[in-house]
């Protein structure tokens, strides 16, 4: 796949677009038209979008252009085109969640908090991005939309479940997107596609309706730069009364904190978390990046956090959440859903209240362990993924002998269980040209610190 010239609107970051609007060298209409052209040219191969609405996008772009021409921008990213994962309710568009069992006729009259905040800011809605059915797995394919591919190498998976959003951003089909993350669903595709993906502290971005995956569920930005992620967080983190678990408003801005001094922080580097098996080439790329960060005055200490793989407890929580959501589907859904999802559904129906509370107790103890760990270490760094993107159309790497996606995502789901902020940034490519991500994890409520260190790492690593 060919990528757009970086001087062209489709390759510009959100910050660059806003600067160009302010200078009068580019209009929101011109930027939106360029990105719609990129979608028309590239999405046939990638399949990042399940819905594109050019007419609506251009109306919003023209409204934004009028505001800029009058010297008044409505919000931080007024006129910046954005895509939205097809999990978030978006007024006027169906939210099918990758499922043939969801009636597209609606009515669709409600914005989720995410869509409401983006709309209030004046952003331009391009369309909705693909997701596996109810966002249940770490790759993106579904009976409804088919296979979403990685724009870096379309024979490989984009990752998931926010794979459509990652692919759109990586391919120049929109500078920013918003995804969900219940076990790695922002960070997995960010690593595979070579972009930035941020999972904030649970509750920092309000959600409505409540996710059936409960305390595992997060929402956050997917962008090309950390700065864009910080600006998008300043929009997404605004309060919404429909989420009773939402955190109070922040007292500072994320964009105001990303340039703070971070040199001298004590950072734990855990290459395996004590139990993960990592591809040697991935390990070497992450090791080299960490050495450069240590040379740049981060105090890096190699150590593991001291917990065992919590996958069994995670899978209980995950199956219970899936079964809870699918129980609301029509009776015919059981025969129509993704076969792997059907197996998770059936397992979830066998989970007792005691099983669920036992799994929650494992998550609570994991949080206690990480809380104590961060008394010594400001942050922790790991690889985001132990592997690179594998052949598209498979739930697990072909020939691996694995039987479920959590088996190849050991670095992501533990930090949904602890509800900590975690970000994936690109740090290099393998000899085959596939991206590798580095994950930065902070204590709960340290979203601004995680973004600041990610911005510093982005600068150091070039």
Buried (B, 14 or more C-beta within 10 A) or exposed (E): BEBBEEEBBBBBBBBBBBEBBEEEEBBBBBBBBBBBBBBEBBBEEBBBBBBBBBEBBBBBBBBBBEBBEEEEBBBBBBBBBBBBBBBBBBBEBBBBBBBBBBEEEEEBEBBBBBBBBBBEBBBBBBBBBBBBBBBBBBBBBBBBBEBBBBBBBBEBBBBBBBBBBBBBBBBBBBBBBBBBBBBBBBBBBBBBBBBBBBBBBBBBBBBBEEBBBBBBBBBBBBBBBBBBBBBBBBBBBBBBEBBEEBBEEBEEBBBEBBEBEBEEBEBBBBBBBEEBEBBEBBBBBBBEBBEBBBEBEBBBEEBBBEBEBBBEBBBBBBBBBBBBBBEEBEEEBEEBBBEBBBBBBBBBBEBEEEBBEEBBEBBEBBBEBBEEBBEEBBBBBBBBBBBBBBEBBBBBBEEEEBEBBBBBBBBBBBBBBBBBBBBBBBBBBBEEEBBBBBBBBBBBBBBBBBBBBBBBBBEBBE
